[in-house]
Amino acid sequence: MRFIDQDDVYDHLPPDWDEKVEAAEKYVDKKVAAALADALAKGKAGSELEEICLVVRHKAINAKSSVWRAANDALKKASHDKCWYCEIKQDRSDKPVDHFRPKNSVIEDKTHPGYTWLAFDWENFRLSCTFCNSKRRDVDGGTKGGKQDHFPIIPPPAYARSAADPREHPKLLDPTDDSDTKLLTFLSNGFPHPANNATRTVERVEASIKLYHLKQASLVRKRKRLAADIAEHVSKGDAAKAANDESNFRFHKKAIIKKVRAQAEISTAARIYLGAFRDRPWIAEIFNRDL
């Protein structure tokens, strides 16, 4: 998981973004107002009336999915087309925009109406691949995961139920929070792991690994292969440097740079694996670059 600066998203939103959001919000309000009037005319009241309006609100919001799809390009540019959770390229993903705070419901709280007021808020969008965002079972590795409408929190405060309520503390790691991304590390066998043993860190990382499906078998294998590739390039780079073989040294150094730069898949894991060799000045120089 690599830190995503949301300023990069804002810079690439469509020029008519505000108009799109305003039109969608008006559409939703109009549909809810019509449903409310109809329900009142039929004598509906109390919880039944609230439920009718909520169902209509959800349906109207989902009918305007074109709004968050319009933000897709901006989300992709901020992460070089990579899923914000697992850092895999999104060439074949079917539903790339995740609402971090779910718009329709919250699985952990059956009474929660969903964060409807954030449905069209671009700051609540995350670019997510199918394996991270949707319910999937990985037959190969025997794992299952997918964020779906999960949103576990660490109270207090309790779940927010309106824009006026104080923001709660998510248990899931958020790639737009730089401090969160530092809590997750990767072992050389490819498996994700808490970066420290603090109880809160372990709790949040384990929840994120499960719901973002970060133990998915092919993903683990990619990281394991990456760790081995970096170790091999470092070893061969050392040998070339010792032999004054400048051509081969440049080859292995360039290969490492390609793996740790922001555009590369799972580049955060690459930087973590490269960090094990920072005692070498030439590796430290790569590691300290802004790539």
Number of C-alpha atoms within 10 A of each C-alpha: 25 25 19 19 14 18 10 15 21 16 12 16 17 15 9 8 16 12 11 17 18 11 14 21 18 11 17 19 16 14 17 21 15 12 19 20 13 12 17 11 9 9 9 15 13 7 9 11 15 13 13 16 20 19 15 19 22 19 15 19 24 15 13 19 14 13 20 22 14 15 22 23 15 22 30 23 14 21 22 18 21 26 28 27 25 24 25 20 20 18 10 9 14 11 15 25 24 23 24 24 21 22 21 21 20 20 16 12 13 9 9 14 18 23 21 20 13 18 27 23 13 21 15 18 23 26 28 31 27 21 22 27 27 21 16 17 15 15 10 9 12 10 15 18 22 23 25 21 21 18 19 20 16 15 11 10 12 13 21 15 15 14 11 7 11 13 14 15 15 16 19 24 24 20 19 18 14 15 12 18 20 17 19 24 19 20 17 17 15 23 18 20 18 20 16 14 11 10 9 12 18 17 15 21 24 20 16 24 24 18 23 27 26 26 23 25 17 14 18 20 15 15 24 19 15 21 22 15 17 23 18 14 18 22 14 17 24 19 14 18 16 11 11 11 12 12 10 17 20 14 14 20 19 14 14 24 20 16 21 25 19 18 16 19 22 25 23 24 27 23 19 17 24 21 14 11 17 15 9 11 10 15 20 14 10 20 20 9 10 8 12
